[in-house]
Amino acid sequence: VDSQGNRNMALKSSLRQSSTKGSSSNGEGSVTQAPCKPYQVSVSFRFIFLTLLSSALLSFTVGRAVRVLLLEGPRGALLWPHLESSMRNRPDYHLGAGKSRRDLPLPQMMDGKEVPRTVYTSKNFDTAAAATSSSVLVEKSRTAVDSEGEADEEVTCDTDGGSCSRGKDPAEVEDEDDDEEDDDDDEDDDYDDDDDDDDDDEEEHLPAGQHLLVDMKDVDGTFLNSEELLAQAMVDVVADSRLTLLSYHCHTLVPTGVSCVGVLLESHISFHTWPTEGVITLDLFTCGAAPLMPVLPVIERLFAIPRPPLFEGEEVPKPGVGWSHVLRGFRDAKAHGDTDALSSDDLGVDVLGYLFYDLKEEVASVQTPFQRIDIYNLIDSRSVKIADYQRSLSNDGSYQAQHPDLFAPNKVVFLDGVKQSTSKGDAGYHESLVHPCMFMHADPKRVAIIGGGEGATLREVLKHDTVEKCTMVEIDELMVTTSRQYLKEWSDCSDIVGSEEWCVDDPRADVRYEDAVAWFIDRFGEGVDEKEKKFDEDDYKPFDVIIMDALDPQVNIPFAEVLYKQPTFLQAVYDSLSEQGVIVMQLGDAPYISDPHDTIGRHENRAIITSHLLRMGFQSVHVYEEKHSDFDESWTYLVAMKDYTSRSLWYSNAAQIEVAIQNRIKHTHSGKSPLRFFDGATMMTYQTPHKAQEVVYCRNKPMPAGCDEATHGFSKSRPNVPISSFEVKTSQVGDHAGRGVFAKVDIPKGAHIGAEQSANSINVAPTTYDIIQTLAEEHDLADLDAVLEYLWGYGFDSNLYGETSVVVDSTILTFVNHGCNGTYNAATVTSTVTEMTAGAEEFNEEFFINDPYDLVVARHLPHNQNSGDVALRDIKAGEEILNNYLDFSTDEEDWKDYVRNLRNQCLGKVVGSITNVERGGLPSMKVWRDGK
């Protein structure tokens, strides 16, 4: 403050005092007060600078102290053990240890790509196991490299729009946001395009990826121990695959071996080598949407370097390559459903995802308008050794060379990733599909195939010389042509006498590239008027056999739903069959004994189509399994017959099937058997359903009739009254009845009667019974007449095998008589119709038609036919055992005479045939011949 200021302040103080005094003296005089002036303060620049500097120093000191005390102190204490170890930061990460960066290749950028904005973080560990340590980063200033030097290489992994979102440049994100705002302005005009963009963006950010694992052996050891050569190969793989390599890090190990890992914009690539053993394992992971498998040939070309020969003339083995492809992460179920080949269980998991095939070679991958076709050659060391395969290609006279077909790769066909057939299981699958149903028809002339694009089903049908025309309706023409090109064995008919090299060219083959559903509905569906037929007249002729070789019912795609769930189509198929028509279809993998009923779970379509077939009127339906189709599980087939009597052909014995094969199947030019798998013994294994089929069938709600313990077999809960508890005496039914069987002990209701001897019955098969009758009709032979009289008098008819067979009890129970007017007390089945209530003029189907689809009866036919009687009520000792003979009638033509004869016997008008012969009467057959 200057001196003038001091003077002013003193003056102001004296004036203030004078004014006070004047006003307080007498109040008359006044003193004029001078105006006040404000304070003025001046501060120098030096003072300001020193004040700010001291404040900053104080703030820094306080902040640093707080950081040390609260942050670095605890962190240092936590990391102190590690900082004191051999771990250290590498300030020269870009130079390597002891070598120049120029020795290793630099990451390359593709045309049109920019180096993304990233942050590089690295930590190295000093260890005696590594001889060198090298890290190389992509540089921001580098110009893009033109990768079109390999003009013949397929662009495999172009990741534009498919890289991981975390690698995006913020500027790009801003540009996308601007684009989205622009799109919002034009939303009404470009709605569809916006949806597509949204879908692409959503796919780009999916938390999912593809993982490719590659193992190689017999690789050059020098190459495997060279960090420079391996790094160059890695950079080239990334470049040729159009991926983006951000950086990579390599170690040359002691004494040998190299480990490298490359960080991609899309994820990573890494490998490790064993030079002494000639082995390298590599994995490549990307989170892009582009397919990764096309990179395989690039990896094999750059890394599978064969070693040089150790001596002149040495045959150097070709490097072996094993690989697997796995989908990782989480995907949108809609975008990657059941039809996505890479995510399927068959192709995606069992083949592509399995690393240990000795050979896994893609033969073809074709996308048709309807489906994706994948064909692979596979050698699994669990069945064939790669060394045996390689030797089979030689000419050294070995067993392998003489039988190369036994050691050839297994060619496998997939449709939308689902296994369809294989070269190893071709015969097992197609012959078991075609020939059982073909031999169920006595003379199949017209056959239809639904599907069957591989041509193998057609091949098997054309082996039958009865076939005049086979119509194959296949929607996918490209499937047929692809099969001809890559699956020649499937449709090769060159060895069949009278056929052509390609089965489709056989004059009996009529291949239609149409939708089978529409094809059958248009020709045989409801409402097709005779006057409005618009197709060739031959199209409307019925088929003797129809073979459905289409999609598995478990496949969850719309076309499978139509095939197995649409009643209109199935009704048209039923109506297209002749009166003796037969249909067969494959129903996918067989059930396990622990499975629920087919109506629940993934086998629902199988239950639905079976139900439809029964409602449409098929009179006999059978299921059978085949294990040798080269699927993971036993395969299930269903055959259905419009005529019940066709069952007799289904239950033909092995010799009858062999005779039918000899008489019907065409000869071959080579002289070999035209059937590689199917024969009579094989057919007999199909006649009885598997135990699991029966168990699952009985798990339906409500439980089907016949699933009780007694029907399954001899029930332990039911007592058995042995044969020794019965005796033969004169029947009490009447003089016309002859002998009868009487109980010597009390028999409780529900007890078995002579179960221990029931398996010893005499069974005369339908064909044998027919031969006996035919011979007796043509020849007057007393012994033959006696045989027939014995069968008619003591046996009973059964139609369980389709046509009439005869069963004769071999114990004294064969003398059991008929209980007239409902007085019977023992039976195999319970019926309410008697000889007095039955309509003689109208056949009662209760005694003829069995359940067309009863897996319990089908599994226990011998038991059902020979199981013996059960007491229908309590039977007292001394009481006669009586049956209802109407239960034994199965012949519709003889029903009228049968009922009348029983009535007359019960009325005492006539006697039974055995009593008649014993009293000197003529045998029934002789009476019939004389009358004729």
VOZA-428162 format. One record per residue (C-alpha): z, x, y; residue in three letters. Coordinates in steps of 0.25 Angstrom, whole numbers, plus 5000, padded with zeros to 4 digits. Layout:
N
ZXYALA/...
END
This chain:
932
500050005000VAL/499650065013ASP/500550085026SER/499849975033GLN/500249875022GLY/501649925023ASN/501649895038ARG/501049755036ASN/502149725026MET/503249765036ALA/502649685047LEU/502549565039LYS/503949575035SER/504449585050SER/503649465054LEU/504249385043ARG/505649425047GLN/505349395062SER/504749255059SER/506049225051THR/506949265062LYS/506149185073GLY/506149055066SER/507649065063SER/508149095077SER/507948975085ASN/506548915080GLY/505948905095GLU/505149025095GLY/504049055084SER/503449185080VAL/502049195076THR/501849245061GLN/500749345058ALA/499849305045PRO/500149375032CYS/499049465025LYS/498949475009PRO/499349605001TYR/498249704998GLN/498349794986VAL/497449904982SER/497349964968VAL/496650094965SER/495650114954PHE/496450224947ARG/497550124946PHE/496750024939ILE/496050124929PHE/497450184925LEU/498050044923THR/496849994914LEU/496850124906LEU/498350124904SER/498249974899SER/497050014889ALA/497850124884LEU/499050034882LEU/498249924875SER/497550024866PHE/498850094862THR/499449954858VAL/498249904851GLY/498150034843ARG/499650034839ALA/499449884835VAL/498249924826ARG/498950044819VAL/500149964817LEU/499549834812LEU/498249864806LEU/497950004803GLU/499350034798GLY/499349934787PRO/497849954784ARG/498150104783GLY/499350084774ALA/498450004765LEU/497250094764LEU/498050224764TRP/497950254749PRO/496450234749HIS/496250314762LEU/497050424755GLU/496150424743SER/494750484741SER/494050364748MET/493450394761ARG/492350334770ASN/490950404770ARG/490450424784PRO/489250484778ASP/488950354769TYR/487450364773HIS/487250504769LEU/487850514755GLY/488750624750ALA/488050754751GLY/486650714752LYS/485750654762SER/485450514764ARG/483950534764ARG/484050564748ASP/484250414746LEU/483350304749PRO/483550214761LEU/483650054759PRO/482349994762GLN/482149864771MET/481049774767MET/479949724777ASP/480449614786GLY/481949644783LYS/482949704793GLU/484249784790VAL/485349674790PRO/486549694798ARG/487649754789THR/488949834790VAL/489049954780TYR/490449984774THR/490650094764SER/491750164757LYS/491550284748ASN/492450344738PHE/492550494735ASP/492450514720THR/492050624711ALA/491250524702ALA/490150514713ALA/489250634716ALA/488550574728THR/488750444736SER/487650394745SER/487550264754SER/486250224760VAL/486150114771LEU/484950034776VAL/484750074791GLU/484549974802LYS/483450064808SER/482550074796ARG/481250004796THR/480949904785ALA/480249964772VAL/478949894767ASP/479249864752SER/477849834748GLU/477549964742GLY/477849894728GLU/476749794730ALA/476849744715ASP/478349714716GLU/478749574717GLU/479649544729VAL/480849514722THR/482049494731CYS/481549464745ASP/482949414751THR/482449364764ASP/483349244766GLY/484049284753GLY/485049394756SER/486549384757CYS/486949314771SER/487949424774ARG/486749524776GLY/486149444788LYS/485949504802ASP/486749414812PRO/485549404820ALA/484849344808GLU/485949244807VAL/485749214822GLU/484249194820ASP/484549094808GLU/485549014817ASP/484449004828ASP/483448964817ASP/484448854812GLU/484648804826GLU/483048794828ASP/483048724814ASP/484048624819ASP/483148594831ASP/481948564822ASP/482848504810GLU/482048374810ASP/480748444810ASP/481048544799ASP/482148484790TYR/481548524777ASP/481348674782ASP/482748674787ASP/483248634773ASP/482548744767ASP/483048844776ASP/484448794774ASP/484248804759ASP/483748954760ASP/484948984769ASP/485848924759GLU/485249004748GLU/485349124756GLU/486849114757HIS/487149074743LEU/488349154737PRO/487449194725ALA/486549304720GLY/485849364709GLN/486349484701HIS/485349574693LEU/486049674683LEU/485049784677VAL/485449884666ASP/484449994663MET/484550104652LYS/483650214648ASP/483450254663VAL/483150394667ASP/484450464669GLY/483950554681THR/483550434688PHE/484850364686LEU/485650484691ASN/484850494704SER/485450424716GLU/484250444724GLU/483250384714LEU/484250264710LEU/484450234725ALA/482950234727GLN/482750144716ALA/483850054721MET/483250044735VAL/481850024729ASP/482349904720VAL/482949844733VAL/481749864741ALA/480749814730ASP/481649694728SER/481649664743ARG/483149674744LEU/483849734756THR/484649864753LEU/485749884764LEU/486350004758SER/486650074745TYR/487650174740HIS/487550274728CYS/488450364720HIS/487950474711THR/489050484700LEU/489650604693VAL/489050644683PRO/487950554683THR/487550414688GLY/487250344701VAL/487850214706SER/487250144718CYS/487450014725VAL/486549954736GLY/486949844745VAL/485849744748LEU/485749634758LEU/485749544746GLU/486849614739SER/486849734730HIS/486149824720ILE/486949934712SER/486750024700PHE/487450134691HIS/486750234682THR/487050314670TRP/486050424670PRO/486450484656THR/486350344649GLU/485050304657GLY/485750174662VAL/485850104675ILE/486449974678THR/486049904691LEU/486349774698ASP/485749694709LEU/486349574716PHE/485749494727THR/486149374734CYS/484749334738GLY/484049214733ALA/482749294728ALA/482649314713PRO/483249444709LEU/482649464695MET/481249514700PRO/482049644704VAL/482149684689LEU/480849744688PRO/481049824701VAL/482449874696ILE/481849914682GLU/480649984689ARG/481550064698LEU/482750094689PHE/482250094675ALA/481750234675ILE/481450284661PRO/481950424658ARG/480950534655PRO/480750574640PRO/481650684635LEU/480550744627PHE/479050724626GLU/478550604619GLY/479950534620GLU/479850384621GLU/480750354633VAL/481350214632PRO/481050114643LYS/482350094651PRO/483049964646GLY/483349864657VAL/484449754655GLY/484649654667TRP/485349524670SER/485149424682HIS/486349344686VAL/486549244697LEU/487849264705ARG/488649184715GLY/488549034717PHE/487348954719ARG/486948814723ASP/486848734710ALA/485748654716LYS/484948784719ALA/485248854706HIS/485248734695GLY/484948734681ASP/483548764683THR/483748894690ASP/483348994679ALA/484149104685LEU/485449024684SER/485148964670SER/486048994658ASP/484849024649ASP/483949114658LEU/484949144670GLY/486149184662VAL/485749214647ASP/484549294651VAL/484549344665LEU/486049354666GLY/486149434652TYR/486149584654LEU/486049634640PHE/484649594635TYR/483949714630ASP/482649654636LEU/482549544646LYS/481149524651GLU/480549414660GLU/479249374654VAL/478849264664ALA/479549174675SER/478649064679VAL/479048944688GLN/478248824685THR/478248694693PRO/479248644684PHE/480148754679GLN/480348904678ARG/479948974666ILE/480649114662ASP/480249194650ILE/481049314646TYR/480949414635ASN/482349454630LEU/482949544620ILE/484449524617ASP/485049644610SER/485949544602ARG/484749504594SER/483649614596VAL/483749754600LYS/482849814610ILE/482649934601ALA/482049844590ASP/481149774600TYR/480649904605GLN/480449954591ARG/479649824588SER/478649864598LEU/478349994591SER/477450024579ASN/478450104571ASP/478450014559GLY/479849974560SER/480349834557TYR/480449804572GLN/478949844574ALA/478549754562GLN/479249634567HIS/479149644582PRO/479349494584ASP/480749504579LEU/481149604590PHE/480349544601ALA/481049494614PRO/481449354614ASN/480549274624LYS/481349164631VAL/480849054639VAL/481648984650PHE/481348864658LEU/482148854671ASP/483048954665GLY/483348874652VAL/482948944639LYS/481848864632GLN/481448944620SER/481349094615THR/480349174606SER/481549194596LYS/481849044596GLY/480548984598ASP/480348944583ALA/481748904582GLY/481648814594TYR/480248754593HIS/480248734578GLU/481548664578SER/481148574589LEU/479748534583VAL/479748534568HIS/480948444565PRO/480348334573CYS/478948354568MET/479348344553PHE/480148224556MET/478848154558HIS/477948144545ALA/476648154552ASP/476748194567PRO/475348194573LYS/475648174588ARG/476748264595VAL/477248264609ALA/477948384615ILE/478748364628ILE/478848504635GLY/478648624626GLY/477948704637GLY/478148834629GLU/477148784618GLY/478048814606ALA/478348664603THR/476848634603LEU/476648754594ARG/477648694583GLU/477048554584VAL/475648604582LEU/476148674568LYS/476148534562HIS/474748494556ASP/475048344558THR/475048354573VAL/473748304579GLU/474248304594LYS/475348374601CYS/475548324616THR/476448424624MET/476848374638VAL/477348484646GLU/477548474661ILE/477448624664ASP/476048684662GLU/476448814667LEU/477548814656MET/476448804646VAL/475548914652THR/476749004654THR/477148994639SER/475749024635ARG/475749154643GLN/477149204640TYR/477649124627LEU/476349134619LYS/477149124606GLU/477748984610TRP/476348924610SER/475649004600ASP/474848924590CYS/473949034585SER/474549044571ASP/474448894568ILE/473248854560VAL/472348764568GLY/473048784582SER/472748874594GLU/473349004600GLU/474048924611TRP/474648794605CYS/474248714618VAL/472748744614ASP/472948674600ASP/472048554600PRO/473248464595ARG/474048504608ALA/473948414620ASP/474748484631VAL/475048394644ARG/475648464656TYR/476348334661GLU/477748284663ASP/478148234649ALA/479048124655VAL/477948064662ALA/476948084651TRP/477748004641PHE/478147894650ILE/476747874655ASP/476247864641ARG/477347804633PHE/478347744644GLY/478647604646GLU/477647524653GLY/476447604648VAL/475447494646ASP/474347504635GLU/473347454645LYS/473747554656GLU/473747684648LYS/473147794657LYS/473147914648PHE/472347954635ASP/472647864624GLU/473147974615ASP/474247994625ASP/474847864621TYR/474947884606LYS/476347904600PRO/476948044596PHE/477548074582ASP/478348184588VAL/478848214602ILE/479548344605ILE/480348364618MET/480348514621ASP/480848504635ALA/482048544643LEU/483448554637ASP/484248424640PRO/485348514646GLN/484448564657VAL/484848494670ASN/483448474677ILE/482848344680PRO/481648354670PHE/482748364659ALA/483448244664GLU/482048164663VAL/481848214649LEU/483148174643TYR/483648064651LYS/482447974655GLN/482347854645PRO/480947824650THR/480447954646PHE/481147954633LEU/480747814630GLN/479247854632ALA/479447964622VAL/480047874612TYR/478947774614ASP/477947884612SER/478347914598LEU/477747854586SER/478547774576GLU/478947894568GLN/479047974581GLY/480048094582VAL/480548164595ILE/481248294596VAL/481848364608MET/482748484610GLN/484148454616LEU/484648584621GLY/485848664615ASP/486648604604ALA/488048554607PRO/489348634603TYR/490448564595ILE/491348574607SER/490348494616ASP/490548354622PRO/489548244619HIS/488148264625ASP/488348154635THR/489348244642ILE/488848374648GLY/487548454648ARG/487048384635HIS/486948244642GLU/485448244641ASN/485548264626ARG/486448144625ALA/485548054634ILE/484248084627ILE/484848064613THR/485347924618SER/483947894624HIS/483247924611LEU/484247834603LEU/484047714613ARG/482547734612MET/482547704597GLY/482447834589PHE/483047804576GLN/483447944571SER/483948054581VAL/484348194576HIS/484848324583VAL/484748464577TYR/485048604582GLU/484348734581GLU/485048874583LYS/483748964582HIS/483048914595SER/483649044602ASP/484448964612PHE/485948994614ASP/486348874607GLU/485848794595SER/484748694601TRP/484748544599THR/483548454595TYR/483448304594LEU/482448234586VAL/482348084586ALA/481447994577MET/480947854580LYS/480947814565ASP/482247824557TYR/481547864544THR/481047994551SER/482448044547ARG/482048064533SER/481048174538LEU/482248234547TRP/483048244534TYR/481948304526SER/482548424517ASN/482048564518ALA/481048554508ALA/480348434514GLN/480248504527ILE/479648624521GLU/478648534514VAL/478348464527ALA/478148604534ILE/477248654523GLN/476348524524ASN/476348514539ARG/476448644547ILE/475148714550LYS/474848844544HIS/474748974552THR/473649084553HIS/474649194550SER/475249124538GLY/476649124543LYS/477449004543SER/477148914556PRO/478648884557LEU/479549004560ARG/480848924560PHE/480748784555PHE/480848744540ASP/481448644531GLY/482848714530ALA/482848724546THR/482548574547MET/483748534538MET/484748604547THR/484248504558TYR/484548384550GLN/486048394552THR/486648404566PRO/487548514570HIS/489048484569LYS/489148494585ALA/488148394587GLN/488948294579GLU/490248324586VAL/489648314600VAL/488948184595TYR/490348124591CYS/490948164605ARG/490148044611ASN/491047934617LYS/491147834610PRO/491047914598MET/489847884589PRO/490047804577ALA/490147894565GLY/490848004572CYS/492147974564ASP/492748064554GLU/492247994542ALA/490847994546THR/490848144549HIS/491348174535GLY/492348134525PHE/493548094534SER/494848164530LYS/495648044536SER/495047954525ARG/495647954511PRO/494647974500ASN/494747894487VAL/494047984476PRO/493047934466ILE/494147944455SER/494847824462SER/493647734458PHE/493147674445GLU/491847604440VAL/491947464434LYS/491147334433THR/490947284447SER/491647154452GLN/490547124461VAL/489847044450GLY/489047064437ASP/487847104445HIS/488547224451ALA/488847314438GLY/489847424441ARG/490747444452GLY/491747544458VAL/493247514459PHE/494447584466ALA/495547634457LYS/496447654469VAL/496747584483ASP/495747634493ILE/496147634508PRO/495147584519LYS/494347694524GLY/494547794512ALA/493347874507HIS/492847834493ILE/492447944484GLY/492148044495ALA/492348164487GLU/491148124479GLN/490248064490SER/489448194492ALA/488948194478ASN/487948074480SER/486548074476ILE/485648074488ASN/484148044487VAL/483348084499ALA/482347994505PRO/481148074501THR/481748084487THR/482047934486TYR/480647904491ASP/480047994480ILE/480847924469ILE/480347794474GLN/478947834476THR/478847894462LEU/479547764456ALA/478547674462GLU/477347754457GLU/477947784443HIS/478547694432ASP/479647794428LEU/480947744422ALA/481747864426ASP/481247854441LEU/481647704441ASP/483047744436ALA/483247844447VAL/482847734457LEU/483747634451GLU/484847724451TYR/484647754466LEU/484447614470TRP/485647564461GLY/486647664464TYR/486247724477GLY/486147684491PHE/485047704502ASP/485247784514SER/484347804527ASN/485147914533LEU/484048014530TYR/482947914537GLY/482347854524GLU/483047794512THR/483847894503SER/484747854492VAL/486147904489VAL/486847884476VAL/488347904474ASP/488647994463SER/490047944459THR/490447804454ILE/490447754468LEU/488947734465THR/489347604457PHE/490047544470VAL/489447404471ASN/489047314483HIS/490147224489GLY/489447084491CYS/489647004504ASN/490447114511GLY/491447144501THR/491147294501TYR/492347384503ASN/491747524504ALA/490647584512ALA/490047704519THR/489747614532VAL/490347484536THR/489347364538SER/489547214539THR/488247174533VAL/488247124519THR/487147074509GLU/487546934513MET/487446954528THR/486247044529ALA/484946984533GLY/484047014521ALA/482746994529GLU/483147084541GLU/483547234538PHE/484947264544ASN/484747394551GLU/486247424550GLU/486047474536PHE/484847564540PHE/484747624554ILE/485747734556ASN/486147784570ASP/484947874574PRO/485847974580TYR/487147994573ASP/487448144572LEU/488648114563VAL/487748044552VAL/486748154554ALA/487748264551ARG/488348194539HIS/487148124532LEU/487548164518PRO/488948124521HIS/488547994527ASN/487647964515GLN/488648004504ASN/490047994511SER/490447874501GLY/491147754505ASP/492447724513VAL/493347604510ALA/493147494520LEU/494447424516ARG/495647454507ASP/495147444493ILE/496147414482LYS/496147484468ALA/495247404458GLY/494347354470GLU/492847374469GLU/492147464479ILE/491047394485LEU/489947434495ASN/488947364504ASN/487647394498TYR/486947354511LEU/487347494517ASP/486447554507PHE/485147494512SER/484247564521THR/482947514518ASP/482347414527GLU/481247374518GLU/482247344506ASP/483347274514TRP/482947134511LYS/482847154496ASP/484147244497TYR/484947134504VAL/484447024494ARG/484747104482ASN/486247124487LEU/486346984490ARG/485846944476ASN/486747044469GLN/487946994477CYS/487546844473LEU/487446894458GLY/485946864458LYS/485547004454VAL/486147134449VAL/486047274455GLY/484847364451SER/485747454442ILE/486347334435THR/484947274433ASN/484447404426VAL/485747414418GLU/485447274413ARG/484047314409GLY/483347274421GLY/482147354427LEU/482347454437PRO/482047414451SER/480947514453MET/480247464441LYS/480347324445VAL/479747364459TRP/478547434452ARG/478347314442ASP/478347224454GLY/477347304462LYS/
END
